Amino acid sequence: MMETKPARLPGSDLPAGLSKPAQRALANAGLTGLAQVAKLSAGEFQALHGIGPKAVGLIREAMAVKGLRFKNEA
């Protein structure tokens, strides 16, 4: 059985499925990859205008696959 990889935004390891407002929030903050997002605390990430609960969940899942977490999470 073939394993499927999670869908990603083109040219990035950010997950597909992020809303347009969430994508704009990441772009406006200069965040182009999960490693950059992991440098933020969960609160800092959630405070970005356009980031909602769905985006937080998608980002958490994608970071977990890569062994990453928000900076304030052990």
PQR file with spaces between the fields and no chain letter, atoms N, CA, C, O and H, PARSE charges and radii, in Angstrom:
ATOM       1  N    MET     1       0.835   -1.171    0.000 -0.4000 1.5000
ATOM       2  CA   MET     1       0.000    0.000    0.000 -0.0000 2.0000
ATOM       3  C    MET     1       0.891    1.249    0.000  0.5500 1.7000
ATOM       4  O    MET     1       1.863    1.322    0.751 -0.5500 1.4000
ATOM       5  N    MET     2       0.558    2.217   -0.835 -0.4000 1.5000
ATOM       6  CA   MET     2       1.361    3.424   -0.963 -0.0000 2.0000
ATOM       7  C    MET     2       0.965    4.455    0.091  0.5500 1.7000
ATOM       8  O    MET     2      -0.216    4.727    0.303 -0.5500 1.4000
ATOM       9  H    MET     2      -0.232    2.159   -1.445  0.4000 1.0000
ATOM      10  N    GLU     3       1.983    5.024    0.747 -0.4000 1.5000
ATOM      11  CA   GLU     3       1.745    6.065    1.743 -0.0000 2.0000
ATOM      12  C    GLU     3       1.592    7.401    1.042  0.5500 1.7000
ATOM      13  O    GLU     3       2.341    7.705    0.114 -0.5500 1.4000
ATOM      14  H    GLU     3       2.942    4.803    0.574  0.4000 1.0000
ATOM      15  N    THR     4       0.632    8.200    1.475 -0.4000 1.5000
ATOM      16  CA   THR     4       0.483    9.524    0.889 -0.0000 2.0000
ATOM      17  C    THR     4       1.088   10.556    1.821  0.5500 1.7000
ATOM      18  O    THR     4       0.937   10.479    3.040 -0.5500 1.4000
ATOM      19  H    THR     4       0.023    7.954    2.229  0.4000 1.0000
ATOM      20  N    LYS     5       1.769   11.512    1.236 -0.4000 1.5000
ATOM      21  CA   LYS     5       2.362   12.591    2.019 -0.0000 2.0000
ATOM      22  C    LYS     5       1.311   13.670    2.216  0.5500 1.7000
ATOM      23  O    LYS     5       0.466   13.877    1.345 -0.5500 1.4000
ATOM      24  H    LYS     5       1.892   11.575    0.246  0.4000 1.0000
ATOM      25  N    PRO     6       1.352   14.361    3.351 -0.5600 1.5000
ATOM      26  CA   PRO     6       0.420   15.466    3.548  0.2800 2.0000
ATOM      27  C    PRO     6       0.627   16.530    2.472  0.5500 1.7000
ATOM      28  O    PRO     6       1.758   16.817    2.079 -0.5500 1.4000
ATOM      29  N    ALA     7      -0.467   17.104    2.004 -0.4000 1.5000
ATOM      30  CA   ALA     7      -0.388   18.143    0.981 -0.0000 2.0000
ATOM      31  C    ALA     7       0.299   19.377    1.543  0.5500 1.7000
ATOM      32  O    ALA     7       0.098   19.738    2.703 -0.5500 1.4000
ATOM      33  H    ALA     7      -1.385   16.870    2.323  0.4000 1.0000
ATOM      34  N    ARG     8       1.105   20.014    0.721 -0.4000 1.5000
ATOM      35  CA   ARG     8       1.848   21.196    1.123 -0.0000 2.0000
ATOM      36  C    ARG     8       1.575   22.335    0.152  0.5500 1.7000
ATOM      37  O    ARG     8       1.226   22.112   -1.007 -0.5500 1.4000
ATOM      38  H    ARG     8       1.268   19.720   -0.221  0.4000 1.0000
ATOM      39  N    LEU     9       1.739   23.558    0.644 -0.4000 1.5000
ATOM      40  CA   LEU     9       1.662   24.713   -0.236 -0.0000 2.0000
ATOM      41  C    LEU     9       2.874   24.678   -1.157  0.5500 1.7000
ATOM      42  O    LEU     9       3.959   24.294   -0.721 -0.5500 1.4000
ATOM      43  H    LEU     9       2.023   23.739    1.586  0.4000 1.0000
ATOM      44  N    PRO    10       2.718   25.067   -2.413 -0.5600 1.5000
ATOM      45  CA   PRO    10       3.847   25.035   -3.360  0.2800 2.0000
ATOM      46  C    PRO    10       5.047   25.834   -2.858  0.5500 1.7000
ATOM      47  O    PRO    10       4.905   26.967   -2.397 -0.5500 1.4000
ATOM      48  N    GLY    11       6.222   25.232   -2.953 -0.4000 1.5000
ATOM      49  CA   GLY    11       7.457   25.901   -2.566 -0.0000 2.0000
ATOM      50  C    GLY    11       7.645   26.069   -1.071  0.5500 1.7000
ATOM      51  O    GLY    11       8.457   26.887   -0.638 -0.5500 1.4000
ATOM      52  H    GLY    11       6.338   24.312   -3.328  0.4000 1.0000
ATOM      53  N    SER    12       6.908   25.309   -0.278 -0.4000 1.5000
ATOM      54  CA   SER    12       6.943   25.476    1.171 -0.0000 2.0000
ATOM      55  C    SER    12       6.624   24.147    1.836  0.5500 1.7000
ATOM      56  O    SER    12       6.109   23.227    1.201 -0.5500 1.4000
ATOM      57  H    SER    12       6.248   24.645   -0.630  0.4000 1.0000
ATOM      58  N    ASP    13       6.937   24.059    3.129 -0.4000 1.5000
ATOM      59  CA   ASP    13       6.496   22.882    3.879 -0.0000 2.0000
ATOM      60  C    ASP    13       5.262   23.214    4.723  0.5500 1.7000
ATOM      61  O    ASP    13       4.856   22.425    5.576 -0.5500 1.4000
ATOM      62  H    ASP    13       7.356   24.806    3.645  0.4000 1.0000
ATOM      63  N    LEU    14       4.672   24.387    4.480 -0.4000 1.5000
ATOM      64  CA   LEU    14       3.424   24.743    5.159 -0.0000 2.0000
ATOM      65  C    LEU    14       2.291   23.896    4.588  0.5500 1.7000
ATOM      66  O    LEU    14       2.267   23.624    3.388 -0.5500 1.4000
ATOM      67  H    LEU    14       5.001   25.028    3.787  0.4000 1.0000
ATOM      68  N    PRO    15       1.358   23.478    5.432 -0.5600 1.5000
ATOM      69  CA   PRO    15       0.304   22.589    4.951  0.2800 2.0000
ATOM      70  C    PRO    15      -0.689   23.280    4.022  0.5500 1.7000
ATOM      71  O    PRO    15      -1.037   24.446    4.211 -0.5500 1.4000
ATOM      72  N    ALA    16      -1.132   22.538    3.023 -0.4000 1.5000
ATOM      73  CA   ALA    16      -2.231   23.006    2.179 -0.0000 2.0000
ATOM      74  C    ALA    16      -3.489   22.960    3.048  0.5500 1.7000
ATOM      75  O    ALA    16      -3.508   22.288    4.079 -0.5500 1.4000
ATOM      76  H    ALA    16      -0.849   21.591    2.870  0.4000 1.0000
ATOM      77  N    GLY    17      -4.504   23.650    2.646 -0.4000 1.5000
ATOM      78  CA   GLY    17      -5.722   23.662    3.440 -0.0000 2.0000
ATOM      79  C    GLY    17      -5.824   24.889    4.318  0.5500 1.7000
ATOM      80  O    GLY    17      -6.865   25.141    4.925 -0.5500 1.4000
ATOM      81  H    GLY    17      -4.488   24.196    1.808  0.4000 1.0000
ATOM      82  N    LEU    18      -4.730   25.666    4.390 -0.4000 1.5000
ATOM      83  CA   LEU    18      -4.787   26.917    5.141 -0.0000 2.0000
ATOM      84  C    LEU    18      -5.665   27.898    4.361  0.5500 1.7000
ATOM      85  O    LEU    18      -5.590   27.977    3.135 -0.5500 1.4000
ATOM      86  H    LEU    18      -3.884   25.461    3.897  0.4000 1.0000
ATOM      87  N    SER    19      -6.478   28.625    5.073 -0.4000 1.5000
ATOM      88  CA   SER    19      -7.347   29.607    4.424 -0.0000 2.0000
ATOM      89  C    SER    19      -6.501   30.716    3.805  0.5500 1.7000
ATOM      90  O    SER    19      -5.334   30.893    4.154 -0.5500 1.4000
ATOM      91  H    SER    19      -6.539   28.561    6.069  0.4000 1.0000
ATOM      92  N    LYS    20      -7.103   31.454    2.889 -0.4000 1.5000
ATOM      93  CA   LYS    20      -6.396   32.588    2.281 -0.0000 2.0000
ATOM      94  C    LYS    20      -5.989   33.613    3.343  0.5500 1.7000
ATOM      95  O    LYS    20      -4.866   34.115    3.287 -0.5500 1.4000
ATOM      96  H    LYS    20      -8.052   31.311    2.606  0.4000 1.0000
ATOM      97  N    PRO    21      -6.862   33.947    4.319 -0.5600 1.5000
ATOM      98  CA   PRO    21      -6.425   34.881    5.352  0.2800 2.0000
ATOM      99  C    PRO    21      -5.222   34.356    6.155  0.5500 1.7000
ATOM     100  O    PRO    21      -4.333   35.127    6.512 -0.5500 1.4000
ATOM     101  N    ALA    22      -5.197   33.058    6.434 -0.4000 1.5000
ATOM     102  CA   ALA    22      -4.065   32.479    7.158 -0.0000 2.0000
ATOM     103  C    ALA    22      -2.800   32.525    6.307  0.5500 1.7000
ATOM     104  O    ALA    22      -1.720   32.827    6.815 -0.5500 1.4000
ATOM     105  H    ALA    22      -5.920   32.431    6.143  0.4000 1.0000
ATOM     106  N    GLN    23      -2.931   32.229    5.020 -0.4000 1.5000
ATOM     107  CA   GLN    23      -1.778   32.299    4.124 -0.0000 2.0000
ATOM     108  C    GLN    23      -1.238   33.725    4.050  0.5500 1.7000
ATOM     109  O    GLN    23      -0.025   33.936    4.051 -0.5500 1.4000
ATOM     110  H    GLN    23      -3.808   31.984    4.608  0.4000 1.0000
ATOM     111  N    ARG    24      -2.148   34.709    3.987 -0.4000 1.5000
ATOM     112  CA   ARG    24      -1.715   36.113    3.962 -0.0000 2.0000
ATOM     113  C    ARG    24      -1.033   36.495    5.268  0.5500 1.7000
ATOM     114  O    ARG    24      -0.030   37.208    5.260 -0.5500 1.4000
ATOM     115  H    ARG    24      -3.133   34.537    3.986  0.4000 1.0000
ATOM     116  N    ALA    25      -1.574   36.022    6.394 -0.4000 1.5000
ATOM     117  CA   ALA    25      -0.982   36.330    7.697 -0.0000 2.0000
ATOM     118  C    ALA    25       0.450   35.806    7.767  0.5500 1.7000
ATOM     119  O    ALA    25       1.348   36.502    8.239 -0.5500 1.4000
ATOM     120  H    ALA    25      -2.388   35.442    6.400  0.4000 1.0000
ATOM     121  N    LEU    26       0.658   34.585    7.298 -0.4000 1.5000
ATOM     122  CA   LEU    26       1.999   34.001    7.302 -0.0000 2.0000
ATOM     123  C    LEU    26       2.924   34.785    6.385  0.5500 1.7000
ATOM     124  O    LEU    26       4.060   35.088    6.750 -0.5500 1.4000
ATOM     125  H    LEU    26      -0.071   34.019    6.914  0.4000 1.0000
ATOM     126  N    ALA    27       2.437   35.112    5.191 -0.4000 1.5000
ATOM     127  CA   ALA    27       3.254   35.864    4.233 -0.0000 2.0000
ATOM     128  C    ALA    27       3.605   37.247    4.780  0.5500 1.7000
ATOM     129  O    ALA    27       4.751   37.684    4.675 -0.5500 1.4000
ATOM     130  H    ALA    27       1.514   34.866    4.895  0.4000 1.0000
ATOM     131  N    ASN    28       2.631   37.932    5.358 -0.4000 1.5000
ATOM     132  CA   ASN    28       2.867   39.266    5.907 -0.0000 2.0000
ATOM     133  C    ASN    28       3.867   39.250    7.061  0.5500 1.7000
ATOM     134  O    ASN    28       4.584   40.225    7.287 -0.5500 1.4000
ATOM     135  H    ASN    28       1.700   37.577    5.444  0.4000 1.0000
ATOM     136  N    ALA    29       3.906   38.134    7.785 -0.4000 1.5000
ATOM     137  CA   ALA    29       4.851   37.993    8.895 -0.0000 2.0000
ATOM     138  C    ALA    29       6.204   37.460    8.417  0.5500 1.7000
ATOM     139  O    ALA    29       7.135   37.319    9.210 -0.5500 1.4000
ATOM     140  H    ALA    29       3.324   37.342    7.602  0.4000 1.0000
ATOM     141  N    GLY    30       6.308   37.164    7.116 -0.4000 1.5000
ATOM     142  CA   GLY    30       7.563   36.649    6.568 -0.0000 2.0000
ATOM     143  C    GLY    30       7.826   35.199    6.911  0.5500 1.7000
ATOM     144  O    GLY    30       8.968   34.741    6.873 -0.5500 1.4000
ATOM     145  H    GLY    30       5.552   37.279    6.472  0.4000 1.0000
ATOM     146  N    LEU    31       6.761   34.469    7.250 -0.4000 1.5000
ATOM     147  CA   LEU    31       6.903   33.058    7.637 -0.0000 2.0000
ATOM     148  C    LEU    31       6.645   32.176    6.417  0.5500 1.7000
ATOM     149  O    LEU    31       5.523   32.106    5.914 -0.5500 1.4000
ATOM     150  H    LEU    31       5.834   34.841    7.281  0.4000 1.0000
ATOM     151  N    THR    32       7.691   31.508    5.951 -0.4000 1.5000
ATOM     152  CA   THR    32       7.570   30.698    4.745 -0.0000 2.0000
ATOM     153  C    THR    32       7.722   29.205    4.998  0.5500 1.7000
ATOM     154  O    THR    32       7.590   28.400    4.076 -0.5500 1.4000
ATOM     155  H    THR    32       8.602   31.565    6.359  0.4000 1.0000
ATOM     156  N    GLY    33       8.000   28.831    6.247 -0.4000 1.5000
ATOM     157  CA   GLY    33       8.190   27.419    6.548 -0.0000 2.0000
ATOM     158  C    GLY    33       7.894   27.100    7.996  0.5500 1.7000
ATOM     159  O    GLY    33       7.802   27.992    8.840 -0.5500 1.4000
ATOM     160  H    GLY    33       8.108   29.485    6.996  0.4000 1.0000
ATOM     161  N    LEU    34       7.749   25.827    8.268 -0.4000 1.5000
ATOM     162  CA   LEU    34       7.411   25.371    9.617 -0.0000 2.0000
ATOM     163  C    LEU    34       8.504   25.685   10.630  0.5500 1.7000
ATOM     164  O    LEU    34       8.201   25.980   11.786 -0.5500 1.4000
ATOM     165  H    LEU    34       7.823   25.103    7.583  0.4000 1.0000
ATOM     166  N    ALA    35       9.764   25.627   10.222 -0.4000 1.5000
ATOM     167  CA   ALA    35      10.852   25.925   11.158 -0.0000 2.0000
ATOM     168  C    ALA    35      10.761   27.366   11.642  0.5500 1.7000
ATOM     169  O    ALA    35      11.070   27.655   12.798 -0.5500 1.4000
ATOM     170  H    ALA    35      10.011   25.388    9.282  0.4000 1.0000
ATOM     171  N    GLN    36      10.338   28.269   10.765 -0.4000 1.5000
ATOM     172  CA   GLN    36      10.166   29.666   11.172 -0.0000 2.0000
ATOM     173  C    GLN    36       8.985   29.808   12.127  0.5500 1.7000
ATOM     174  O    GLN    36       9.065   30.544   13.110 -0.5500 1.4000
ATOM     175  H    GLN    36      10.086   28.034    9.826  0.4000 1.0000
ATOM     176  N    VAL    37       7.895   29.109   11.843 -0.4000 1.5000
ATOM     177  CA   VAL    37       6.717   29.161   12.707 -0.0000 2.0000
ATOM     178  C    VAL    37       7.069   28.619   14.090  0.5500 1.7000
ATOM     179  O    VAL    37       6.582   29.129   15.099 -0.5500 1.4000
ATOM     180  H    VAL    37       7.829   28.510   11.044  0.4000 1.0000
ATOM     181  N    ALA    38       7.913   27.585   14.140 -0.4000 1.5000
ATOM     182  CA   ALA    38       8.286   26.958   15.410 -0.0000 2.0000
ATOM     183  C    ALA    38       9.089   27.896   16.313  0.5500 1.7000
ATOM     184  O    ALA    38       9.233   27.628   17.506 -0.5500 1.4000
ATOM     185  H    ALA    38       8.308   27.170   13.320  0.4000 1.0000
ATOM     186  N    LYS    39       9.607   28.982   15.764 -0.4000 1.5000
ATOM     187  CA   LYS    39      10.338   29.961   16.570 -0.0000 2.0000
ATOM     188  C    LYS    39       9.394   30.874   17.347  0.5500 1.7000
ATOM     189  O    LYS    39       9.824   31.617   18.229 -0.5500 1.4000
ATOM     190  H    LYS    39       9.490   29.199   14.795  0.4000 1.0000
ATOM     191  N    LEU    40       8.103   30.812   17.014 -0.4000 1.5000
ATOM     192  CA   LEU    40       7.086   31.607   17.701 -0.0000 2.0000
ATOM     193  C    LEU    40       6.465   30.801   18.828  0.5500 1.7000
ATOM     194  O    LEU    40       6.454   29.571   18.790 -0.5500 1.4000
ATOM     195  H    LEU    40       7.754   30.208   16.297  0.4000 1.0000
ATOM     196  N    SER    41       5.950   31.496   19.826 -0.4000 1.5000
ATOM     197  CA   SER    41       5.133   30.808   20.820 -0.0000 2.0000
ATOM     198  C    SER    41       3.751   30.596   20.190  0.5500 1.7000
ATOM     199  O    SER    41       3.407   31.245   19.202 -0.5500 1.4000
ATOM     200  H    SER    41       5.960   32.495   19.857  0.4000 1.0000
ATOM     201  N    ALA    42       2.980   29.702   20.757 -0.4000 1.5000
ATOM     202  CA   ALA    42       1.625   29.464   20.254 -0.0000 2.0000
ATOM     203  C    ALA    42       0.817   30.753   20.318  0.5500 1.7000
ATOM     204  O    ALA    42       0.043   31.048   19.407 -0.5500 1.4000
ATOM     205  H    ALA    42       3.260   29.174   21.559  0.4000 1.0000
ATOM     206  N    GLY    43       0.991   31.520   21.388 -0.4000 1.5000
ATOM     207  CA   GLY    43       0.265   32.778   21.538 -0.0000 2.0000
ATOM     208  C    GLY    43       0.645   33.794   20.473  0.5500 1.7000
ATOM     209  O    GLY    43      -0.219   34.488   19.937 -0.5500 1.4000
ATOM     210  H    GLY    43       1.619   31.281   22.128  0.4000 1.0000
ATOM     211  N    GLU    44       1.926   33.885   20.166 -0.4000 1.5000
ATOM     212  CA   GLU    44       2.381   34.804   19.119 -0.0000 2.0000
ATOM     213  C    GLU    44       1.799   34.402   17.769  0.5500 1.7000
ATOM     214  O    GLU    44       1.379   35.256   16.989 -0.5500 1.4000
ATOM     215  H    GLU    44       2.629   33.322   20.601  0.4000 1.0000
ATOM     216  N    PHE    45       1.775   33.110   17.499 -0.4000 1.5000
ATOM     217  CA   PHE    45       1.225   32.619   16.233 -0.0000 2.0000
ATOM     218  C    PHE    45      -0.270   32.921   16.149  0.5500 1.7000
ATOM     219  O    PHE    45      -0.753   33.409   15.128 -0.5500 1.4000
ATOM     220  H    PHE    45       2.116   32.416   18.133  0.4000 1.0000
ATOM     221  N    GLN    46      -0.991   32.632   17.214 -0.4000 1.5000
ATOM     222  CA   GLN    46      -2.439   32.851   17.217 -0.0000 2.0000
ATOM     223  C    GLN    46      -2.786   34.332   17.144  0.5500 1.7000
ATOM     224  O    GLN    46      -3.879   34.686   16.704 -0.5500 1.4000
ATOM     225  H    GLN    46      -0.598   32.235   18.043  0.4000 1.0000
ATOM     226  N    ALA    47      -1.877   35.199   17.567 -0.4000 1.5000
ATOM     227  CA   ALA    47      -2.134   36.639   17.546 -0.0000 2.0000
ATOM     228  C    ALA    47      -2.024   37.235   16.148  0.5500 1.7000
ATOM     229  O    ALA    47      -2.445   38.372   15.937 -0.5500 1.4000
ATOM     230  H    ALA    47      -0.988   34.912   17.925  0.4000 1.0000
ATOM     231  N    LEU    48      -1.468   36.495   15.185 -0.4000 1.5000
ATOM     232  CA   LEU    48      -1.368   37.009   13.828 -0.0000 2.0000
ATOM     233  C    LEU    48      -2.777   37.162   13.258  0.5500 1.7000
ATOM     234  O    LEU    48      -3.582   36.233   13.325 -0.5500 1.4000
ATOM     235  H    LEU    48      -1.125   35.571   15.356  0.4000 1.0000
ATOM     236  N    HIS    49      -3.067   38.314   12.707 -0.4000 1.5000
ATOM     237  CA   HIS    49      -4.390   38.568   12.132 -0.0000 2.0000
ATOM     238  C    HIS    49      -4.615   37.625   10.953  0.5500 1.7000
ATOM     239  O    HIS    49      -3.841   37.628    9.995 -0.5500 1.4000
ATOM     240  H    HIS    49      -2.413   39.069   12.652  0.4000 1.0000
ATOM     241  N    GLY    50      -5.664   36.828   11.022 -0.4000 1.5000
ATOM     242  CA   GLY    50      -5.980   35.871    9.969 -0.0000 2.0000
ATOM     243  C    GLY    50      -5.753   34.426   10.385  0.5500 1.7000
ATOM     244  O    GLY    50      -6.147   33.501    9.675 -0.5500 1.4000
ATOM     245  H    GLY    50      -6.293   36.827   11.800  0.4000 1.0000
ATOM     246  N    ILE    51      -5.123   34.234   11.527 -0.4000 1.5000
ATOM     247  CA   ILE    51      -4.877   32.874   12.021 -0.0000 2.0000
ATOM     248  C    ILE    51      -6.009   32.482   12.955  0.5500 1.7000
ATOM     249  O    ILE    51      -6.234   33.117   13.985 -0.5500 1.4000
ATOM     250  H    ILE    51      -4.803   34.986   12.104  0.4000 1.0000
ATOM     251  N    GLY    52      -6.719   31.423   12.576 -0.4000 1.5000
ATOM     252  CA   GLY    52      -7.823   30.928   13.384 -0.0000 2.0000
ATOM     253  C    GLY    52      -7.534   29.526   13.893  0.5500 1.7000
ATOM     254  O    GLY    52      -6.443   28.995   13.684 -0.5500 1.4000
ATOM     255  H    GLY    52      -6.536   30.907   11.739  0.4000 1.0000
ATOM     256  N    PRO    53      -8.512   28.931   14.560 -0.5600 1.5000
ATOM     257  CA   PRO    53      -8.324   27.597   15.142  0.2800 2.0000
ATOM     258  C    PRO    53      -7.961   26.523   14.114  0.5500 1.7000
ATOM     259  O    PRO    53      -7.161   25.633   14.405 -0.5500 1.4000
ATOM     260  N    LYS    54      -8.541   26.601   12.921 -0.4000 1.5000
ATOM     261  CA   LYS    54      -8.229   25.597   11.892 -0.0000 2.0000
ATOM     262  C    LYS    54      -6.763   25.696   11.488  0.5500 1.7000
ATOM     263  O    LYS    54      -6.084   24.678   11.356 -0.5500 1.4000
ATOM     264  H    LYS    54      -9.191   27.324   12.685  0.4000 1.0000
ATOM     265  N    ALA    55      -6.273   26.917   11.290 -0.4000 1.5000
ATOM     266  CA   ALA    55      -4.870   27.116   10.898 -0.0000 2.0000
ATOM     267  C    ALA    55      -3.937   26.614   11.992  0.5500 1.7000
ATOM     268  O    ALA    55      -2.922   25.981   11.705 -0.5500 1.4000
ATOM     269  H    ALA    55      -6.824   27.744   11.396  0.4000 1.0000
ATOM     270  N    VAL    56      -4.279   26.895   13.241 -0.4000 1.5000
ATOM     271  CA   VAL    56      -3.451   26.430   14.362 -0.0000 2.0000
ATOM     272  C    VAL    56      -3.377   24.909   14.344  0.5500 1.7000
ATOM     273  O    VAL    56      -2.298   24.338   14.499 -0.5500 1.4000
ATOM     274  H    VAL    56      -5.104   27.409   13.475  0.4000 1.0000
ATOM     275  N    GLY    57      -4.508   24.255   14.159 -0.4000 1.5000
ATOM     276  CA   GLY    57      -4.538   22.787   14.118 -0.0000 2.0000
ATOM     277  C    GLY    57      -3.724   22.218   12.975  0.5500 1.7000
ATOM     278  O    GLY    57      -2.959   21.272   13.162 -0.5500 1.4000
ATOM     279  H    GLY    57      -5.385   24.718   14.033  0.4000 1.0000
ATOM     280  N    LEU    58      -3.884   22.793   11.781 -0.4000 1.5000
ATOM     281  CA   LEU    58      -3.129   22.311   10.620 -0.0000 2.0000
ATOM     282  C    LEU    58      -1.624   22.496   10.817  0.5500 1.7000
ATOM     283  O    LEU    58      -0.832   21.615   10.485 -0.5500 1.4000
ATOM     284  H    LEU    58      -4.505   23.562   11.629  0.4000 1.0000
ATOM     285  N    ILE    59      -1.242   23.646   11.359 -0.4000 1.5000
ATOM     286  CA   ILE    59       0.182   23.919   11.592 -0.0000 2.0000
ATOM     287  C    ILE    59       0.736   22.979   12.664  0.5500 1.7000
ATOM     288  O    ILE    59       1.836   22.447   12.510 -0.5500 1.4000
ATOM     289  H    ILE    59      -1.885   24.363   11.629  0.4000 1.0000
ATOM     290  N    ARG    60      -0.017   22.771   13.748 -0.4000 1.5000
ATOM     291  CA   ARG    60       0.440   21.850   14.802 -0.0000 2.0000
ATOM     292  C    ARG    60       0.669   20.445   14.243  0.5500 1.7000
ATOM     293  O    ARG    60       1.683   19.813   14.539 -0.5500 1.4000
ATOM     294  H    ARG    60      -0.910   23.203   13.873  0.4000 1.0000
ATOM     295  N    GLU    61      -0.274   19.960   13.435 -0.4000 1.5000
ATOM     296  CA   GLU    61      -0.147   18.619   12.843 -0.0000 2.0000
ATOM     297  C    GLU    61       1.081   18.541   11.945  0.5500 1.7000
ATOM     298  O    GLU    61       1.852   17.584   12.023 -0.5500 1.4000
ATOM     299  H    GLU    61      -1.098   20.474   13.194  0.4000 1.0000
ATOM     300  N    ALA    62       1.262   19.544   11.096 -0.4000 1.5000
ATOM     301  CA   ALA    62       2.405   19.545   10.175 -0.0000 2.0000
ATOM     302  C    ALA    62       3.722   19.631   10.937  0.5500 1.7000
ATOM     303  O    ALA    62       4.695   18.971   10.573 -0.5500 1.4000
ATOM     304  H    ALA    62       0.636   20.321   11.033  0.4000 1.0000
ATOM     305  N    MET    63       3.758   20.439   11.992 -0.4000 1.5000
ATOM     306  CA   MET    63       4.980   20.540   12.792 -0.0000 2.0000
ATOM     307  C    MET    63       5.265   19.224   13.505  0.5500 1.7000
ATOM     308  O    MET    63       6.420   18.809   13.587 -0.5500 1.4000
ATOM     309  H    MET    63       2.967   20.975   12.288  0.4000 1.0000
ATOM     310  N    ALA    64       4.236   18.563   14.021 -0.4000 1.5000
ATOM     311  CA   ALA    64       4.427   17.298   14.733 -0.0000 2.0000
ATOM     312  C    ALA    64       5.070   16.249   13.827  0.5500 1.7000
ATOM     313  O    ALA    64       5.914   15.471   14.271 -0.5500 1.4000
ATOM     314  H    ALA    64       3.297   18.900   13.955  0.4000 1.0000
ATOM     315  N    VAL    65       4.666   16.234   12.557 -0.4000 1.5000
ATOM     316  CA   VAL    65       5.241   15.280   11.603 -0.0000 2.0000
ATOM     317  C    VAL    65       6.746   15.494   11.478  0.5500 1.7000
ATOM     318  O    VAL    65       7.500   14.539   11.294 -0.5500 1.4000
ATOM     319  H    VAL    65       3.980   16.866   12.196  0.4000 1.0000
ATOM     320  N    LYS    66       7.177   16.738   11.579 -0.4000 1.5000
ATOM     321  CA   LYS    66       8.603   17.071   11.452 -0.0000 2.0000
ATOM     322  C    LYS    66       9.315   17.140   12.796  0.5500 1.7000
ATOM     323  O    LYS    66      10.497   17.478   12.856 -0.5500 1.4000
ATOM     324  H    LYS    66       6.565   17.514   11.730  0.4000 1.0000
ATOM     325  N    GLY    67       8.604   16.823   13.873 -0.4000 1.5000
ATOM     326  CA   GLY    67       9.214   16.867   15.200 -0.0000 2.0000
ATOM     327  C    GLY    67       9.392   18.278   15.736  0.5500 1.7000
ATOM     328  O    GLY    67      10.240   18.517   16.595 -0.5500 1.4000
ATOM     329  H    GLY    67       7.644   16.549   13.824  0.4000 1.0000
ATOM     330  N    LEU    68       8.600   19.208   15.234 -0.4000 1.5000
ATOM     331  CA   LEU    68       8.685   20.599   15.667 -0.0000 2.0000
ATOM     332  C    LEU    68       7.513   20.938   16.587  0.5500 1.7000
ATOM     333  O    LEU    68       6.462   20.297   16.552 -0.5500 1.4000
ATOM     334  H    LEU    68       7.910   19.014   14.536  0.4000 1.0000
ATOM     335  N    ARG    69       7.725   21.964   17.409 -0.4000 1.5000
ATOM     336  CA   ARG    69       6.679   22.484   18.296 -0.0000 2.0000
ATOM     337  C    ARG    69       6.837   23.989   18.406  0.5500 1.7000
ATOM     338  O    ARG    69       7.883   24.540   18.064 -0.5500 1.4000
ATOM     339  H    ARG    69       8.578   22.485   17.437  0.4000 1.0000
ATOM     340  N    PHE    70       5.785   24.655   18.888 -0.4000 1.5000
ATOM     341  CA   PHE    70       5.915   26.078   19.187 -0.0000 2.0000
ATOM     342  C    PHE    70       6.952   26.235   20.292  0.5500 1.7000
ATOM     343  O    PHE    70       7.156   25.312   21.081 -0.5500 1.4000
ATOM     344  H    PHE    70       4.935   24.207   19.165  0.4000 1.0000
ATOM     345  N    LYS    71       7.612   27.394   20.361 -0.4000 1.5000
ATOM     346  CA   LYS    71       8.748   27.548   21.271 -0.0000 2.0000
ATOM     347  C    LYS    71       8.369   27.431   22.745  0.5500 1.7000
ATOM     348  O    LYS    71       9.232   27.132   23.570 -0.5500 1.4000
ATOM     349  H    LYS    71       7.447   28.144   19.720  0.4000 1.0000
ATOM     350  N    ASN    72       7.133   27.653   23.090 -0.4000 1.5000
ATOM     351  CA   ASN    72       6.741   27.565   24.499 -0.0000 2.0000
ATOM     352  C    ASN    72       6.156   26.208   24.879  0.5500 1.7000
ATOM     353  O    ASN    72       5.640   26.050   25.985 -0.5500 1.4000
ATOM     354  H    ASN    72       6.433   27.896   22.420  0.4000 1.0000
ATOM     355  N    GLU    73       6.228   25.242   23.993 -0.4000 1.5000
ATOM     356  CA   GLU    73       5.683   23.917   24.275 -0.0000 2.0000
ATOM     357  C    GLU    73       6.812   22.921   24.460  0.5500 1.7000
ATOM     358  O    GLU    73       7.721   22.839   23.634 -0.5500 1.4000
ATOM     359  H    GLU    73       6.647   25.370   23.095  0.4000 1.0000
ATOM     360  N    ALA    74       6.751   22.177   25.530 -0.4000 1.5000
ATOM     361  CA   ALA    74       7.824   21.211   25.836 -0.0000 2.0000
ATOM     362  C    ALA    74       7.716   19.937   25.050  0.5500 1.7000
ATOM     363  O    ALA    74       8.548   19.043   25.207 -0.5500 1.4000
ATOM     364  H    ALA    74       6.012   22.243   26.201  0.4000 1.0000
